[in-house]
Amino acid sequence: MTRPTRVRFAPSPTGPLHMGGVRTALYNYLFAKKYNGTFVLRIEDTDSQRFTPGAEEYIIESLRWCGIMPTEGVDENGKVVEEASSQHPHAPYRQSQRKAIYRKYADQLVASGNAYYAFDSAEELATLRSEMEAKGETFIYNYSTRKNLRNSLTLGEDEVKRLLEETNDWTIRFKMPENRVVAMDDLIRGHIEVNTSTLDDKVLYKRADELPTYHLANIVDDHLMEITEVIRGEEWLPSLPLHYLLYEAFGWQDTMPRFAHLSLLLKPDGKGKLSKRDGDRLGFPVFPLNWLSSTGEVYSGYREKGYFAEAFVNLLALLGWNPGNDQELFTLEELTQAFSLDRVVMHGARFNPDKAKWFNKEYLRKHSDESLAKDFEAILEEKGIKADFDYVVKVVSLIKERATFVADFWDIAWYLFKAPCEYVEKDVAKFWKEENYTLAFKVADFIAAFPGELEKEALESALEEYIRGNEWPMGKVMNCLRLALVGSSSGLGIADIVCLLGKDEFERRVAAIKTALC
């Protein structure tokens, strides 16, 4: 019988959510939505030493900004559910609040002979590693070494009981079988086989903090939460044999989820995993939102850099997955319909910062002039400028094709909101010559006397006819006028600028440059 689709995103709150983590969440979201399933958020906070305040809230806000909020694990206010109820029978969703559950399962593995108590101290194990390294060898805690170490496989029953009662410095390790081939299937990578003799006896439970390690906690939680597919990063692929064996040890083979391991996001040069240092070095974000570190460093986020959430989601979707055709722009609904794990690539996906900007430029063009104008108004207010909204809409409609981010609007068209107070020297030296500006002033008089309402096409046609009819140099004349209106020789067309500013402001700016430069 086919079980309802249930997938989970299980981040650790140890810092900001990397864009690779957002991609993992996105693929889980798309898979769940495609099959009318459930997308669960679970916080894996068993690593108490690396826990970072604010990281959980950051994760939730990042998912909210991207529009890929889970359908289970959080409530309507975006809080992780702490108590089980009819609506959330699998709660709590923080592993730190589930620790009473894990000890029972750890003890069950010991009782069945699939795990054992280990009493080796960290210092003793460090010494063993050093001794092996001195011989040019690597220490592995497994079938070949555990029989010579301090654990419940080598110590007497009474001694084991005493150590369990009198000390806290012990762990429960999985008893990895010797020389057994574990056959596994991955939805992306196909069939995989690994010999257990190459694997170590992983720690499953630590008495010191009464918390499980990732391996035990995620297997137990995935089983109890009825997860049907585990879609996670390829860094967990080496753990897959252990996880298969844990399902077998518990007798849960029939309900074991299917696994899919996603490839890494690579640096722009393709050499190695994309890290926050690459973003700092090359000047692009690797996090969805800004993050303030404990040392006071601010790491930039895509949201604060001016990216649209839908552009960020679109670029992430295509980093490691392809639709099988040339389509590049997808709504979230279109991604849901098109997504499938069989089109997720096995090799790493190289991140291209320029392509990220291209996506944002394309989505900026898709936004209405009105919505962009509202965003631009906030920038204008920061600069102390209050403009009529309809005027801002007109400006946006003219310049949006030139912009990648809304913040670019100011750089492109600041002169449409305030007059220039200085003029670019190199442009003045090149164009502001008497034979040019004398003609430009005549054109200015022609514009001032232009009959009726200013309308771009009519004014543009009349200007060309007037200047060419007099056989004046079009470029030199127009650049002199643009110097008056913009302060430089670059900017929108003269007719566009004049029609937006109006005759009165146009004449004020012409008078200002006469006073300043003549």
C-alpha positions in Angstrom: 0.0 0.0 0.0 1.4 3.4 -1.0 2.0 5.7 1.9 1.1 9.5 1.7 4.2 11.5 0.7 6.0 13.0 3.7 9.3 14.8 3.3 11.3 16.8 5.8 13.9 19.6 5.9 16.0 19.2 9.0 18.5 22.0 9.5 20.8 22.5 12.5 20.5 25.9 14.2 24.3 26.4 14.2 24.4 29.6 12.1 22.9 31.2 9.1 21.2 29.0 6.5 23.4 28.6 3.5 21.9 28.9 0.0 22.6 25.2 -0.4 20.4 24.5 2.5 17.7 26.6 1.0 17.9 24.6 -2.2 17.5 21.4 -0.2 14.4 22.8 1.5 13.1 24.0 -2.0 13.5 20.5 -3.5 11.7 18.9 -0.6 8.9 21.5 -0.9 8.5 20.9 -4.6 8.5 17.2 -4.2 5.8 17.4 -1.4 3.7 19.8 -3.4 3.9 17.8 -6.6 2.6 14.6 -4.9 0.1 16.4 -2.6 2.2 15.5 0.4 3.5 17.1 3.6 6.6 19.2 4.0 7.9 18.9 7.6 10.3 21.3 9.3 12.4 19.6 12.0 15.0 21.4 14.0 18.0 19.1 14.6 19.5 20.9 17.6 21.3 18.0 19.4 24.7 19.6 18.9 24.5 21.8 22.1 28.1 23.0 21.7 27.4 24.6 18.3 23.9 25.9 18.9 23.6 29.5 17.9 20.9 31.9 19.3 18.7 33.3 16.6 19.6 30.6 14.0 16.2 28.9 14.3 14.3 32.1 13.7 16.7 32.9 10.8 15.8 29.5 9.2 12.1 30.1 9.4 12.3 33.7 8.2 14.4 32.5 5.2 11.8 29.9 4.2 9.0 32.5 4.7 10.8 35.0 2.4 11.3 32.3 -0.3 7.6 31.3 -0.1 8.4 27.7 0.8 7.0 27.4 4.3 6.5 23.9 5.7 3.0 22.5 6.1 4.0 20.7 9.4 6.5 21.5 12.2 5.5 25.2 12.5 2.3 26.9 13.5 0.5 29.8 11.8 2.9 32.2 13.5 6.0 30.5 12.2 6.9 29.0 15.6 8.1 25.4 15.8 5.4 23.3 17.5 6.5 22.1 20.9 3.6 19.8 22.0 1.8 17.0 20.3 -1.9 17.6 19.4 -4.4 16.2 17.0 -3.2 18.7 14.4 0.5 17.9 15.1 0.7 14.3 16.3 4.4 14.1 15.5 5.4 17.1 17.7 7.6 18.3 19.2 9.8 19.1 16.2 12.9 20.2 18.0 15.2 17.2 18.7 16.3 18.8 22.0 12.7 18.4 23.2 12.6 14.8 22.1 15.6 13.5 24.0 13.6 11.2 26.3 12.6 9.3 23.1 16.0 8.5 21.9 17.5 6.8 25.0 14.8 4.1 24.7 15.8 3.3 21.2 19.5 3.4 22.0 18.9 0.9 24.8 16.9 -1.3 22.4 19.9 -1.5 20.0 22.1 -2.6 22.9 19.6 -5.2 24.0 19.4 -6.6 20.5 23.2 -6.9 20.2 23.3 -4.2 17.5 25.1 -1.7 19.7 27.3 -1.6 22.8 28.5 0.6 25.6 31.9 2.2 25.1 33.8 3.7 28.1 36.9 5.0 26.3 37.7 8.6 27.3 38.3 11.2 24.7 41.9 11.4 25.9 42.4 7.7 25.4 41.1 7.8 21.9 43.2 10.8 21.0 46.3 8.9 22.2 45.4 5.9 20.0 44.9 8.1 17.0 48.3 9.8 17.6 50.1 6.4 17.9 48.5 5.2 14.7 49.4 8.4 12.8 53.0 8.0 14.0 53.0 4.7 12.2 51.5 6.2 9.1 48.1 4.5 9.8 44.6 5.6 10.6 42.8 4.6 13.7 39.2 3.3 13.1 37.0 2.2 16.0 35.5 -1.0 14.4 35.5 -4.8 14.4 39.3 -4.9 14.3 40.0 -2.6 17.3 36.9 -2.7 19.5 37.9 -6.1 21.0 41.0 -4.4 22.5 39.2 -1.3 23.9 37.1 -0.5 27.0 33.6 -1.4 26.1 30.8 -3.8 27.0 32.1 -6.3 24.5 35.4 -6.7 26.4 34.5 -5.9 30.0 32.7 -8.2 32.4 29.0 -7.7 33.2 29.6 -6.5 36.7 32.2 -3.9 35.5 29.9 -2.7 32.8 27.1 -2.2 35.3 29.4 -0.4 37.7 30.7 2.0 35.0 27.2 2.7 33.8 26.1 3.6 37.4 29.1 5.5 38.5 30.3 7.4 35.5 28.8 9.7 32.9 31.6 9.5 30.4 30.3 6.8 28.2 28.7 6.4 24.8 26.6 3.9 22.9 28.2 2.8 19.6 26.7 0.9 16.7 28.2 -2.6 16.2 29.1 -2.4 12.6 29.0 -5.9 11.0 32.3 -7.3 9.7 32.8 -7.8 5.9 29.2 -7.4 4.9 28.1 -5.7 1.7 25.3 -3.2 2.2 23.3 -2.8 -1.0 21.5 0.6 -1.3 19.5 2.5 -3.8 19.5 6.3 -4.2 16.8 8.1 -6.2 19.5 10.3 -7.9 22.6 8.1 -7.9 21.2 4.7 -8.5 22.5 1.5 -6.9 25.3 1.7 -4.4 27.2 -1.0 -2.5 29.6 -0.6 0.4 31.5 -3.2 2.4 31.1 -2.6 6.2 34.7 -3.4 6.9 35.5 0.1 5.6 33.2 1.7 8.2 33.6 2.6 11.9 31.3 2.0 14.9 29.6 5.4 15.0 28.6 6.9 18.3 24.8 6.9 18.6 24.2 8.2 22.1 26.3 10.3 24.6 25.6 9.9 28.3 27.4 13.1 29.1 24.7 15.4 27.6 22.0 12.7 27.4 21.6 13.4 23.7 21.8 11.3 20.6 24.0 11.9 17.7 22.6 12.8 14.3 22.6 9.2 13.1 20.3 7.8 15.8 18.1 10.9 16.1 17.3 11.3 12.5 16.6 7.6 11.9 14.2 7.5 14.9 12.5 10.8 14.0 12.1 9.9 10.3 10.5 6.6 11.4 8.2 8.2 14.0 7.3 11.1 11.7 6.5 8.6 8.9 8.9 10.2 6.4 8.7 8.6 3.0 11.6 10.3 1.2 14.8 11.7 2.6 16.1 14.4 0.2 19.3 15.8 1.7 22.9 16.9 0.7 25.5 14.6 -0.6 27.6 15.1 2.6 25.3 12.5 4.2 26.0 9.9 1.5 28.8 8.2 3.5 26.4 7.8 6.4 23.8 5.9 4.2 25.1 2.4 4.9 24.8 3.0 8.7 21.3 4.4 8.3 20.3 1.3 6.2 21.7 -0.9 8.9 19.9 1.0 11.7 16.6 0.6 9.9 17.3 -3.1 9.7 18.4 -3.3 13.4 15.1 -1.8 14.4 13.1 -4.0 12.1 11.8 -1.0 10.2 12.8 -2.1 6.6 9.3 -2.0 5.4 8.8 1.6 6.3 12.3 2.8 5.5 12.2 6.0 3.4 13.7 6.3 -0.1 16.9 8.4 -0.2 18.0 11.1 -2.6 21.4 12.8 -2.1 21.8 16.2 -3.7 25.0 17.3 -5.3 27.0 20.2 -3.8 26.8 23.9 -4.9 30.3 24.7 -6.2 32.4 27.8 -6.3 32.1 29.9 -9.5 35.3 28.3 -10.8 33.9 24.9 -10.1 36.7 24.0 -7.7 35.2 23.0 -4.3 32.1 23.7 -2.3 30.7 27.2 -2.3 31.4 28.8 1.1 30.7 32.1 2.8 34.4 33.0 2.3 33.8 32.8 -1.5 31.0 35.3 -1.1 33.2 37.7 0.9 36.1 37.3 -1.5 34.1 37.6 -4.7 31.4 40.0 -3.6 28.2 38.1 -3.7 25.9 36.6 -1.0 25.7 33.0 -0.1 22.9 33.4 2.5 19.3 34.3 1.8 19.1 37.0 4.5 21.7 39.2 6.3 23.3 37.5 9.2 25.1 39.2 12.1 27.7 36.8 13.5 28.7 36.6 17.2 31.9 38.4 16.4 30.0 41.4 14.9 30.6 40.5 11.2 27.7 41.1 8.9 27.2 38.6 6.1 25.1 39.9 3.2 21.9 38.2 2.2 20.1 38.1 -1.1 17.0 39.9 0.3 19.0 42.8 1.5 21.1 42.9 -1.7 17.8 43.7 -3.5 17.0 40.3 -5.1 13.4 39.3 -5.5 12.5 36.1 -3.7 11.1 34.5 -6.8 14.4 35.2 -8.7 16.4 33.6 -5.8 14.2 30.6 -5.8 14.3 30.3 -9.6 18.1 30.4 -9.7 18.4 27.8 -6.9 16.0 25.4 -8.6 18.2 25.3 -11.7 21.4 24.7 -9.7 21.4 21.0 -9.9 18.1 20.3 -11.7 17.0 20.9 -15.2 13.5 20.7 -16.7 14.6 18.9 -19.9 14.0 21.9 -22.1 15.3 25.4 -22.6 12.9 27.1 -20.2 14.7 29.1 -17.5 12.0 31.3 -15.9 9.5 29.4 -13.7 6.9 30.5 -11.2 6.8 28.4 -8.0 3.7 26.7 -9.4 5.5 25.9 -12.7 8.5 24.5 -10.8 6.1 22.2 -8.8 4.6 20.8 -11.9 8.0 20.3 -13.7 10.1 19.1 -10.8 11.3 15.5 -10.6 14.2 13.9 -8.9 15.2 12.0 -12.0 16.3 15.3 -13.5 18.5 16.2 -10.6 22.1 15.9 -11.6 24.7 13.9 -9.8 27.7 16.2 -10.4 28.2 19.5 -8.5 26.4 22.6 -9.7 28.6 25.6 -10.3 27.3 28.9 -9.0 27.4 31.8 -11.4 26.9 35.3 -9.7 26.3 36.9 -13.1 23.5 34.4 -13.8 22.0 35.3 -10.5 21.9 38.9 -11.5 20.4 37.9 -14.8 17.5 36.2 -13.1 16.8 39.3 -11.0 16.9 41.5 -14.0 14.3 39.3 -15.7 12.0 39.3 -12.7 12.3 43.0 -12.3 11.0 43.4 -15.8 8.1 41.1 -14.9 7.0 43.3 -12.0 4.4 46.0 -12.6 5.5 49.6 -12.8 3.3 50.3 -9.8 4.9 47.7 -7.5 8.4 48.8 -8.5 7.4 52.4 -7.9 6.4 51.5 -4.3 9.8 49.9 -3.7 11.5 52.9 -5.3 9.6 55.3 -3.1 11.3 53.8 0.0 14.7 54.6 -1.5 13.6 58.1 -2.4 12.3 58.7 1.1 15.7 57.6 2.5 17.2 60.4 0.4 14.8 62.9 1.6 12.8 63.1 -1.6 9.0 63.1 -1.6 7.6 62.7 -5.2 4.2 62.2 -6.6 3.5 58.5 -7.0 2.2 58.8 -10.5 5.4 60.6 -11.4 7.5 57.8 -9.9 5.5 55.3 -11.9 6.3 57.2 -15.1 10.0 57.3 -14.3 10.1 53.5 -13.5 8.3 52.7 -16.8 11.2 54.4 -18.6 14.1 53.0 -16.8 13.2 49.5 -15.6 14.7 47.9 -18.8 18.1 49.4 -17.8 18.1 48.1 -14.2 19.0 44.8 -12.4 17.9 45.9 -9.0 15.4 48.5 -7.7 18.3 50.2 -6.1 19.7 50.9 -9.6 16.8 53.2 -10.3 18.4 56.0 -8.3 21.7 55.7 -10.0 20.0 55.6 -13.4 17.6 58.5 -12.9 18.4 60.6 -9.8 18.4 63.7 -12.0 14.7 63.3 -12.5 14.2 64.1 -8.8 16.7 66.8 -8.2 18.7 69.2 -10.4 22.5 68.6 -10.9 24.6 70.9 -8.7 27.8 70.2 -10.6 28.9 69.0 -14.1 31.2 66.1 -15.0 34.5 67.8 -16.0 35.5 65.5 -18.8 32.1 65.9 -20.4 32.3 69.6 -20.1 35.7 69.6 -21.7 34.5 67.5 -24.5 31.1 69.1 -25.4 30.8 72.5 -23.7 32.3 74.6 -26.5 30.8 77.9 -27.6 29.9 76.6 -31.1 28.0 73.8 -29.5 26.2 75.5 -26.5 25.2 78.5 -28.6 23.2 76.1 -30.8 22.0 74.2 -27.7 20.5 77.4 -26.3 18.6 77.9 -29.5 17.2 74.4 -29.2 16.3 75.2 -25.6 14.3 78.2 -26.8 12.6 76.0 -29.4 11.6 73.6 -26.6 10.4 76.4 -24.4 8.2 77.7 -27.2 6.9 74.2 -28.2 3.1 74.5 -28.4 0.6 72.6 -26.3 1.3 69.7 -23.9 4.7 68.1 -24.1 4.4 64.6 -25.6 7.5 62.5 -26.1 7.0 61.3 -29.7 5.9 64.7 -31.0 8.7 66.6 -29.3 11.3 64.0 -30.3 10.2 64.3 -34.0 10.1 68.1 -33.8 13.6 68.3 -32.3 15.1 66.1 -34.9 13.5 68.0 -37.7 14.6 71.3 -36.2 18.2 70.4 -35.6 18.8 68.4 -38.8 16.9 71.0 -40.8 19.4 73.6 -39.7 22.2 71.1 -40.4 23.5 71.4 -36.8 25.5 68.5 -35.2 22.9 66.4 -33.5 25.2 64.7 -31.0 27.0 67.8 -29.8 23.9 69.8 -29.4 22.1 67.0 -27.5 25.0 66.4 -25.2 25.2 70.0 -24.3 21.5 69.9 -23.4 22.0 66.7 -21.5 24.8 68.3 -19.5 22.3 71.0 -18.5 19.6 68.5 -17.5 21.7 65.6 -16.0 25.1 67.1 -15.2 26.8 64.6 -17.6 26.5 63.4 -21.2 24.8 60.1 -20.2 21.2 59.6 -19.4 17.8 59.2 -21.0 16.8 60.8 -24.2 16.2 64.6 -24.2 12.5 64.3 -25.1 12.0 61.8 -22.2 13.7 64.0 -19.7 11.9 67.2 -20.8 8.5 65.6 -20.8 9.0 64.3 -17.3 10.5 67.5 -15.8 8.2 69.9 -17.6 9.1 73.3 -19.2 9.5 75.2 -16.0 12.1 72.9 -14.6 13.8 72.5 -18.0 14.2 76.3 -18.3 15.6 76.5 -14.7 18.3 73.9 -15.4 19.3 75.6 -18.7 19.5 78.9 -16.8 21.6 77.2 -14.1 24.2 75.9 -16.5 24.5 79.3 -18.3 25.3 80.9 -14.9 27.8 78.2 -14.0 29.7 77.7 -17.2 29.2 80.7 -19.5 
